[in-house]
Amino acid sequence: MSKHRHKFFFNSTRTVNDMIAVTFYFLLISGVGCLRLEQVLIFSRHNIRAPITKDTEEYTNKIFPKWSLEPALLTEKGALLEGYMGEYLTKWMTENQLLPGTCPDKETVLIYANNKRRTIATAKAFVDAAFPDCNVNVKYEKDFDIHDITFNYAIHNTTEAYKQKVLEEIEEMLANCKLTDAYEELDKIIDIKTSKICETKGFCDLVHDKNIVIYHAGDKLKLNGPLTIGNEVVDNFIMSYYEGRPLEEVAWGEITSPEQWKVLTKITAMDQKIRFNIPSSVKDTARPTIRYMRSIFTNENIKLALLVGHDANLNLITNALGFNPFVLPEQYEPYPVGGKIIFQKWKDAAGDYYLKVEYVYLSWNQLRDGVKINIQSPPLRVTLGIKDCAIDKNGLCPWDDFIKLINKY
Ligand SMILES: *[C@@H]1O[C@H](CO)[C@@H](O)[C@H](O)[C@H]1NC(C)=O
């Protein structure tokens, strides 16, 4: 009996040892178990806001539903959803032992927003949920008349040669811009020929009117014409949908199918592309932002940095750094509201460092439904790759390759 028990014990111990060995081996080959999270930089777009402009009132003779907020301000729902995201991501960072689970030390956390009310309010909503009662400051340029260079997407190069090259490339992109179906769909809703802008400025035909490029060095690139008109109107529809307004208050109830959203939001994506993906201007425009990010990546005291800016910033960063093209499932926006590109620095048992980049965002319907995200009902997470920093099957690329890439700025 005692021999039997001994044998049983022996076998059982061996089984446990085997299991530990197998588990350890599995973690070793999968890599994940041996990795430690060292630093996180979250580059975020602000959350749900009121429509960006009231100029849309000139683009149709229909009356837009009223908003109780000034244009472009973060809504209460936007702040609520940002708080959920703050809680979710802080939990993840705490489980990975990057954050202490209590108030973090001041010098380890940097929260920095562009000096617009919507970006500051977004950062505050994140921090209030992530670190309640911790007095974590949100940093921003206090003079609202100054464009904060870190988030500004102005043209910096003042030479005539640069201007000519950029204008040439934009004209070529505009010539190849195929939006006829989207413009026709939009015009069924707004009927632009009965609008004020048709009467005063002669924009009466979304399909055939020309876009006019306004280029001033030191300023943002602007367009006048169908693309801007379309983008501003579709922005109104998108924000109304996210905000959860009754469907008759979203495009006057005239968008009734996913196909219509798919077609209309092509305008949003094209507007982003034409203003911010001009091949020869991406690097010039993104440089100050990437230099600031580099100052964080090379500062070992900072565990978490949250930067809150705009879709244009996310677009420019991913293009300038040569991210591989990606699609975000269950979203029509190319850079969804409240979405975050999360740069993660991981260290393995051998002491080597790796970068992983994920896009974390809410789906089209998660935003409208206002669901509280958590482990059971998570946001969407898409792993991104960078051309000059090839990723392995776990989405990791060598940290040094990444630093080499950003040192070019
Ligand atoms: C500005 O653009 C021109 C033309 O592309 C280029 O030759 C020059 O190096 C640029 N200057 C700076 C400071 O980047």
The ligand as an SDF file (V2000), in Angstrom:
LIG
                    3D

 14 14  0  0  0  0  0  0  0  0999 V2000
   12.4730   71.1850  -49.4790 C   0  0  0  0  0  0  0  0  0  0  0  0
   12.0560   70.5660  -50.6740 O   0  0  0  0  0  0  0  0  0  0  0  0
   13.0300   70.5370  -51.6980 C   0  0  0  0  0  0  0  0  0  0  0  0
   12.3700   70.0010  -52.9720 C   0  0  0  0  0  0  0  0  0  0  0  0
   11.7930   68.7410  -52.7490 O   0  0  0  0  0  0  0  0  0  0  0  0
   14.2260   69.7190  -51.2380 C   0  0  0  0  0  0  0  0  0  0  0  0
   15.2170   69.6850  -52.2310 O   0  0  0  0  0  0  0  0  0  0  0  0
   14.7810   70.3170  -49.9380 C   0  0  0  0  0  0  0  0  0  0  0  0
   15.8170   69.5040  -49.4400 O   0  0  0  0  0  0  0  0  0  0  0  0
   13.6790   70.4770  -48.8990 C   0  0  0  0  0  0  0  0  0  0  0  0
   14.1860   71.2030  -47.7530 N   0  0  0  0  0  0  0  0  0  0  0  0
   14.1170   70.7340  -46.5090 C   0  0  0  0  0  0  0  0  0  0  0  0
   14.6500   71.6320  -45.4410 C   0  0  0  0  0  0  0  0  0  0  0  0
   13.6770   69.6340  -46.2470 O   0  0  0  0  0  0  0  0  0  0  0  0
  1  2  1  0
  1 10  1  0
  2  3  1  0
  3  4  1  0
  3  6  1  0
  4  5  1  0
  6  7  1  0
  6  8  1  0
  8  9  1  0
  8 10  1  0
 10 11  1  0
 11 12  1  0
 12 13  1  0
 12 14  2  0
M  END
$$$$
